[in-house]
Amino acid sequence: MVQEDDDTSRISMSLNPSLSNRPNTLSVNGNNEKAIPEENVLRSLSTGTLKYPEDEHFYTFNSAHLQDLGAIGNGNFGTVYKMRHRETGKLLAVKRIRCNNIDQREQIRLLREHDTIVKSEKGPNIVKFYGAIFSEGDCWICMELMDISMDLLYRRVYNVKGSRLNENVIGHITVCTVDALDYLKKELKIIHRDVKPSNILVDGHGSVKLCDFGICGELEDSVVKTHDAGCQPYLAPERITSSDKYDVRSDVWSLGITLYEIATGRFPYPQWNSVFEQIAAVVSGDPPMLSPDTGDFSYSLPLIKFINTCLMKDRRHRPKYDTLKNFDFYRIYARGGPEIEEAKEILGVEAIDAREHPIDIVG
């Protein structure tokens, strides 16, 4: 076991762990996913320091410096806990991974997720990485704490409270998510591949951030050459039946399904009992289309156009992010102003309410 750092000394050094020390046999974003990583490859995640965006100091820490406030969820590879950094009082989300319980493929996914978070430090609307340590055979990855995921939030709003999310709230979520996905593409040359409500997080201030980068794929000439599956219900038609290359437009489809779900309070397809039913619905059937009076609610034409264009079955007709940013629905809410401030306030209240009144999700 790696010896932990001393108690409370502060040091000034680079936060980012040295990615150049990774074994040459390990491919994090590339195609070489059958390579065997070295036994200690996950130790390269450890920084031994915490660094908060608003604080110029680096804090050395070990597990004794973190107060466990209880489990708050399960992420890829491990359980996520709410913890308090004793020295600063800062609240963190800490993912604890039992390293000897994950296989080689999962190690690669873990490294990919970690690297994406570290590299996107300056990216908009992406959860922030604070630091990592090894302790008692576990890797502890410390990240920004958010209050709730969008799937839990919207289900409480629609199903429990009998209410809805207004369009300025949906607009705020849309702008934040599109900006995060566009940053991943332009700055890091990667595609998320797992866009869904549970991977969009919200806090009590109404901030919206993208998380869970375990199956991000590297873009080569704007297309992806590997085929890690995302969450099956959100896969684009071209990813279900084809082994051909695909691009960010597959994430645009997933975004469309996600926004349809958040806008209506329900997943747009009936439950599938087999992959054949999914193929029949998504690949062979008509795509979901939002109309002005879908369900019990009414919707504006800019929102309808934005979501329905994301859900064009033929990916050649599906827009990429630069085009989406020129849609009226995006432009209205990208400007900020009173409507967005109101949206943040409403979303923050709903996030705290959903966190304090958790619901069970079946299916």
C-alpha positions in Angstrom: 0.0 0.0 0.0 1.3 3.5 -0.9 2.2 5.5 2.2 -0.2 8.4 2.6 1.0 12.0 2.8 1.7 13.9 6.1 -1.0 15.8 7.9 -1.6 19.4 7.1 1.3 20.8 5.2 0.5 22.8 2.1 2.6 22.6 -1.0 2.6 24.4 -4.3 2.9 22.0 -7.1 1.1 20.9 -10.3 -2.1 19.1 -9.5 -2.3 17.0 -12.6 -0.8 13.6 -12.1 1.9 12.7 -14.7 0.1 11.0 -17.5 3.5 10.3 -19.1 4.3 7.8 -16.4 1.5 5.6 -17.6 2.7 2.2 -19.1 3.1 2.2 -22.8 0.9 -0.9 -23.1 -2.2 1.0 -21.8 -4.4 2.8 -24.3 -6.8 5.2 -22.6 -8.8 6.6 -25.5 -7.4 4.6 -28.4 -8.1 1.3 -30.0 -5.6 -0.9 -28.0 -8.1 -2.0 -25.3 -6.8 -5.5 -25.1 -3.4 -4.5 -23.8 -2.7 -5.6 -20.3 -2.0 -2.6 -17.9 0.8 -2.8 -15.4 -0.2 -3.9 -11.9 0.2 -0.5 -10.4 -1.3 1.5 -13.2 -4.2 2.8 -11.1 -1.7 4.3 -8.6 -1.0 6.9 -11.3 -4.3 8.5 -10.4 -3.0 9.6 -7.0 -2.1 13.3 -6.6 -1.9 13.3 -2.8 -3.2 16.9 -2.9 -6.5 18.7 -3.0 -6.9 21.8 -5.2 -10.1 23.8 -5.4 -10.8 26.1 -8.3 -11.4 29.1 -6.1 -8.4 28.5 -3.8 -4.8 29.1 -4.7 -3.5 26.6 -2.2 -2.8 22.9 -2.6 -3.7 20.8 0.4 -1.9 17.5 1.1 -4.3 15.0 2.5 -5.1 11.4 3.4 -8.2 9.6 4.4 -8.1 10.9 7.9 -8.6 14.4 6.6 -12.0 13.5 5.1 -15.1 13.1 7.2 -17.5 10.5 5.8 -21.1 11.9 5.6 -22.6 8.8 4.0 -23.1 7.2 0.6 -24.9 9.3 -2.0 -24.9 7.0 -5.0 -23.2 4.4 -7.1 -21.1 5.4 -10.1 -19.0 3.4 -12.6 -16.5 1.3 -10.6 -17.5 2.2 -7.1 -19.6 3.9 -4.5 -19.8 7.7 -4.2 -19.7 9.3 -0.8 -20.4 12.8 0.5 -17.4 13.8 2.5 -16.1 17.0 4.2 -12.5 18.1 4.0 -11.7 18.8 7.7 -9.1 21.5 7.1 -11.3 23.7 4.8 -14.8 22.5 5.6 -15.3 22.0 1.8 -17.8 19.3 0.9 -16.7 16.8 -1.8 -18.0 13.9 -3.7 -15.6 11.0 -3.2 -15.7 7.9 -5.4 -14.1 5.0 -3.7 -12.9 2.2 -6.0 -11.7 -1.2 -4.7 -9.0 -1.6 -7.2 -8.5 -5.3 -6.9 -12.2 -5.8 -7.8 -12.1 -4.2 -11.3 -10.9 -6.0 -14.4 -8.5 -4.7 -17.1 -11.2 -3.2 -19.2 -12.7 -1.4 -16.3 -9.2 -0.1 -15.3 -9.0 1.4 -18.8 -12.4 3.0 -18.5 -11.5 4.4 -15.1 -8.3 6.0 -16.4 -10.3 7.4 -19.3 -12.8 9.0 -17.0 -10.2 10.4 -14.7 -8.1 11.8 -17.6 -11.1 13.5 -19.1 -12.1 15.2 -15.8 -8.5 16.4 -15.2 -8.1 17.7 -18.7 -11.4 19.5 -18.7 -10.5 21.6 -15.7 -11.3 24.8 -17.6 -14.3 23.4 -19.5 -17.8 24.8 -18.9 -20.4 22.7 -17.1 -18.2 19.7 -16.4 -17.8 18.3 -12.9 -14.4 19.4 -11.4 -11.6 17.1 -10.2 -10.0 18.1 -6.9 -7.5 15.3 -6.2 -7.0 11.6 -5.5 -5.3 9.3 -3.0 -4.8 5.6 -2.3 -5.9 4.3 1.0 -6.5 0.8 2.4 -6.5 -0.8 -1.1 -9.0 1.8 -2.5 -8.5 4.6 -4.9 -10.3 7.7 -3.6 -11.2 10.2 -6.4 -12.3 13.6 -5.0 -14.7 15.7 -7.2 -17.0 18.6 -7.0 -20.2 17.8 -5.1 -23.5 18.3 -6.8 -26.9 17.7 -5.2 -28.9 15.5 -7.5 -29.0 13.9 -11.0 -31.6 15.1 -13.5 -33.4 11.7 -13.7 -34.1 11.8 -10.0 -35.0 15.5 -10.1 -37.5 15.4 -13.0 -39.2 12.2 -11.8 -39.9 13.9 -8.5 -41.2 17.0 -10.2 -43.5 15.2 -12.6 -44.4 12.0 -10.9 -44.5 12.9 -7.2 -45.3 16.6 -7.2 -47.5 16.6 -10.3 -45.7 19.6 -11.7 -43.5 20.3 -14.7 -40.2 22.0 -15.6 -40.8 25.2 -17.5 -39.1 26.0 -20.8 -36.6 28.4 -19.3 -35.4 25.6 -17.0 -35.2 23.2 -20.0 -33.4 25.9 -21.9 -30.8 26.4 -19.2 -30.2 22.6 -19.0 -29.9 22.5 -22.8 -27.3 25.3 -23.1 -25.2 23.9 -20.3 -25.2 20.4 -21.7 -24.5 21.4 -25.3 -21.7 23.7 -24.2 -20.1 20.8 -22.2 -20.4 18.3 -25.1 -19.0 20.9 -27.6 -16.0 21.5 -25.3 -15.3 17.8 -25.2 -15.3 17.7 -29.0 -13.4 20.8 -29.8 -10.8 21.0 -27.0 -10.3 17.3 -26.0 -11.3 15.6 -29.3 -13.6 13.2 -27.6 -17.3 12.2 -27.7 -19.2 11.4 -24.5 -21.2 8.4 -25.7 -23.4 8.1 -22.6 -25.6 11.2 -22.6 -28.7 10.6 -20.4 -30.5 12.4 -17.5 -28.6 10.4 -14.8 -25.3 11.8 -16.2 -26.5 15.5 -15.9 -26.1 16.8 -12.4 -27.6 19.8 -10.7 -26.8 21.7 -7.5 -28.6 24.0 -5.1 -27.5 27.1 -7.1 -29.0 25.8 -10.3 -25.7 24.9 -11.9 -25.9 22.1 -14.4 -22.9 19.9 -15.1 -22.1 16.8 -17.2 -20.4 13.8 -15.5 -19.4 10.1 -16.1 -16.8 10.0 -18.8 -15.9 6.3 -18.5 -16.8 5.4 -22.1 -15.7 8.6 -23.8 -14.3 7.8 -27.3 -11.5 9.5 -29.1 -12.3 11.3 -32.3 -10.0 10.7 -35.3 -10.9 13.0 -38.2 -14.1 13.7 -36.3 -15.3 10.1 -36.2 -15.1 7.4 -33.5 -13.4 4.1 -34.4 -14.2 2.2 -31.1 -17.6 0.9 -30.1 -18.1 0.9 -26.4 -21.8 0.8 -25.8 -23.5 3.5 -23.9 -26.9 3.2 -22.1 -29.0 1.1 -24.5 -32.2 3.1 -24.3 -30.4 6.3 -25.4 -28.4 4.8 -28.3 -28.8 6.4 -31.7 -30.1 4.2 -34.5 -26.8 4.0 -36.2 -25.1 2.7 -33.1 -27.6 -0.1 -32.6 -27.3 -2.0 -35.9 -24.1 -0.8 -37.5 -20.4 -1.3 -36.7 -19.6 1.7 -39.0 -17.8 4.8 -37.7 -20.0 7.4 -36.1 -19.6 11.0 -34.8 -21.0 13.4 -32.3 -24.4 13.3 -34.0 -24.9 10.0 -32.1 -24.7 12.1 -28.9 -27.0 14.6 -30.4 -29.6 11.8 -30.7 -29.1 10.9 -27.0 -29.4 14.6 -26.1 -32.7 14.7 -28.0 -34.1 11.7 -26.0 -32.8 13.2 -22.8 -34.5 16.6 -23.4 -37.7 14.9 -24.6 -37.7 13.0 -21.3 -37.0 16.1 -19.2 -39.6 18.2 -21.0 -42.4 15.6 -20.8 -41.6 13.7 -17.7 -41.5 10.4 -19.5 -39.2 8.3 -21.7 -40.5 8.5 -25.3 -40.5 4.8 -26.0 -42.5 2.0 -24.2 -40.4 -0.4 -22.2 -38.5 -2.9 -24.4 -38.3 -6.6 -23.4 -35.6 -7.5 -25.9 -33.0 -6.0 -28.2 -35.3 -7.0 -31.1 -38.0 -4.8 -29.7 -35.5 -2.0 -29.4 -34.4 -2.5 -33.1 -38.0 -2.5 -34.2 -38.8 0.7 -32.4 -35.6 2.8 -32.8 -34.2 1.5 -36.1 -37.3 0.5 -38.0 -40.0 2.7 -36.4 -40.7 6.4 -36.5 -38.6 8.6 -34.1 -40.2 10.3 -31.2 -41.5 13.7 -32.1 -42.6 16.4 -29.7 -45.7 18.3 -30.7 -47.2 21.6 -29.4 -49.6 19.6 -27.1 -47.7 16.4 -26.2 -49.3 14.8 -23.2 -50.7 17.2 -20.6 -48.4 20.1 -21.6 -47.9 22.6 -24.3 -44.5 23.5 -25.9 -43.1 26.4 -27.9 -42.1 26.0 -31.5 -38.4 26.7 -30.8 -38.3 23.9 -28.3 -40.1 21.5 -30.6 -37.8 22.2 -33.5 -34.7 21.8 -31.3 -35.7 18.4 -29.9 -37.2 17.0 -33.1 -34.2 17.9 -35.1 -31.9 16.2 -32.6 -34.1 13.1 -33.2 -33.8 12.8 -37.0 -33.3 9.1 -37.6 -30.9 9.7 -40.6 -27.8 11.1 -38.9 -26.9 13.0 -42.1 -29.9 15.3 -41.3 -29.0 15.5 -37.6 -27.1 18.7 -36.6 -23.7 19.0 -34.9 -23.1 21.3 -32.0 -22.3 24.5 -34.0 -25.6 24.1 -35.9 -27.5 23.5 -32.6 -26.1 26.7 -31.2 -27.7 28.6 -34.0 -31.2 27.3 -33.2 -33.5 29.9 -31.7 -34.1 27.7 -28.6 -30.4 27.6 -27.7 -29.8 31.3 -28.6 -32.7 32.5 -26.4 -31.3 30.9 -23.3 -27.6 31.3 -24.1 -28.0 35.0 -23.6 -28.6 34.7 -19.9 -30.7 37.4 -18.3 -33.7 37.3 -15.9 -35.2 34.1 -17.4 -32.0 32.2 -16.8 -31.6 33.6 -13.3 -35.2 32.5 -12.6 -34.4 29.1 -14.1 -31.4 28.6 -11.9 -33.4 29.6 -8.8 -36.2 27.1 -9.6 -33.8 24.4 -10.5 -31.8 24.9 -7.3 -34.9 24.7 -5.2 -36.0 21.5 -7.0 -32.5 20.0 -6.6 -32.5 20.5 -2.9 -36.1 19.2 -2.7 -35.2 16.1 -4.7 -32.1 15.5 -2.7 -34.0 15.7 0.6 -36.9 13.5 -0.6 -35.2 10.7 -2.6 -37.4 8.5 -4.8 -37.0 4.9 -5.9 -36.6 4.3 -9.6 -38.0 1.0 -10.8 -36.8 -0.2 -14.2 
